[in-house]
Amino acid sequence: MKMVHCLNQNHSHRKLFNKRIYAMLIATCMLIGGCAQTGSELVAETDAIVVQETHTPKAIATATNIPTIPAATDTAEPTELPAQESNEATTIRREQVAVERDENLLRGTLIGDGEIAVLLAPGAMESRGSWMQFAEYIAAMGYTVLAFDFPGPFGTSTGDFKYDQVQIDALAMIEHLKGLGYEHIVCMGNSIGGGACYEAARIDPSLAGFAIISSPVESTVEDSAELTMPKLLVTGDELDVKRVLEETFELIPEPKQYVFINQKKHGTEMLNTDDQLRDTLVEFLEGIRNDLDLDQHAQVSGDEGGDQGTTEVEMRRENIEAAYEDRVVRGTLLGDGEVAVVLAPMFELTRSSWMSFAKDLAAAGYAALAFDYPGFGTSEGNFDWNKLDKDAAAVIDYLSKQGYEKIVCIGASSGASGCLGAASLRPEIAGLVLISDGISDPTKIENAELVMPKLLVYGDEDAEVTDIMDALYAGFPDPKQLVILAEKSHGSNLLTESDDMQPLLMEFLEGLRQE
């Protein structure tokens, strides 16, 4: 499906926001990790357009005594994993989409099925992952949700990232939703994505509404004259952004809302701290749905199988701190169970990249603790490659002090290296999962004490990690398993790009729980 979007010259070069302020925000993110960043570790996903392309995973297994995972063969030849049913237990629609826009290929994830479609635009240096937990939440409420990546190195879309083209990217995805038959579309944008939604609404005033979060969008009365749809402006405690949005709010016409959230966080990072931003966005969407008098296809409060809303409200959620030396590692603990799972993020990413999976773990009866490495997110201290192991070990120690005896460390990319080092420091942990580790040095790993069950996973087209992952596997003692998925994606992106990844992790964890 090829799509060409035409845009008037005056729109393509219009100033979207105060670039001085935005440049300052980007610099702050790079220095202290205040944004949910997604960086150079991401690689391209499968070239699926509209309908998700599935792959049969390939596996290499040469070890025995692996909990609940198929036993190894006596040969080194790859063996097939059992075919996975495509989310039979999940009724929510989920598809990978790709839309051509000039030289670029915009990729995203489409979730849910409702009469209102919500487009979620990320900030610069972020991918759709910053929105995915919220996307799944509102999809369960009966919305169709499309979270996408801007071109550039921050996600899986291809092409060059250009600040003055983000509105065209958003419009291309809006046109894609219209092509699928959606008449009521709301655009929600974080940081620069907010600027994209604002300008997209000016160009296409047929939108049902838009919301901008932490985006210093500047406006005039003339610019906003046609913005008659519902509008929501949200900011945290960022003085320059707050000032600009307050000025813009005074200029734009009704109906409109302005919400100040007293957090020193930027954009979707506020989703990780408490429910205020989430509830604000949901209330805005529900207002639009009520105004349009549309049916609600699903409820977060439950389905025929039970009261999911009660589970959501009652599910344990705590923000934790693990301090050592001059560092404070912060994270979010969800759920409670016999097995606690530590989730270590990729370089430049925060706990938000794991939160959707953490929520699923908690719902399955595990305690899941996703954390930020110092230098990114809310943890204190400078990012230090040489302390990845100690940072992860500090989180493991926190859980041990809380009484958890079975602790599993799951790490993606550099987070995998952190978990591997932590396992050497804390060999008593119950399990170790390494996903796309491309930086560990297999010759320097003390393998003798790594006797816990180990699962290694990477994509077969992720060439930068192949040699290291294979060498790590070869050096590990039993029990161990290496699974190679037929995917291009890297690290925790495999959770969104491969239907096989999450069932594989769940099966491994269930084996540990049953021991």
Secondary structure, DSSP 8 states (H G I E B T S, - for coil): --------HHHHTS--B-HHHHHHHHHHHHHH--S----TT--------SS------EEE---S--TTS----SSSS-EE-----SSTT--S-EEEEEEEETTEEEEEEEE---SEEEEEE--TT--GGGTHHHHHHHHTTT-EEEEE--SSTTSS-BS---GGGHHHHHHHHHHHHHHTT--EEEEEEETHHHHHHHHHHHH-TT-SEEEEES--B---TTTTTT--S-EEEEE-S-HHHHHHHHHHHHHS-SSEEEEE---S--GGGGGGT-SHHHHHHHHHHHHHHHHHT------TT-BTTB-HHHHHHHS-EEEEEEEETTEEEEEEEE---SEEEEEE--TT--GGGTHHHHHHHHHTT-EEEEE--TTSTT-BS---GGGHHHHHHHHHHHHHHTT--EEEEEEETHHHHHHHHHHHH-TT-SEEEEES--S--GGG---TT--S-EEEEEETT-HHHHHHHHHHHHHS-SSEEEEEES----GGGHHHH-TTHHHHHHHHHHHHHH-
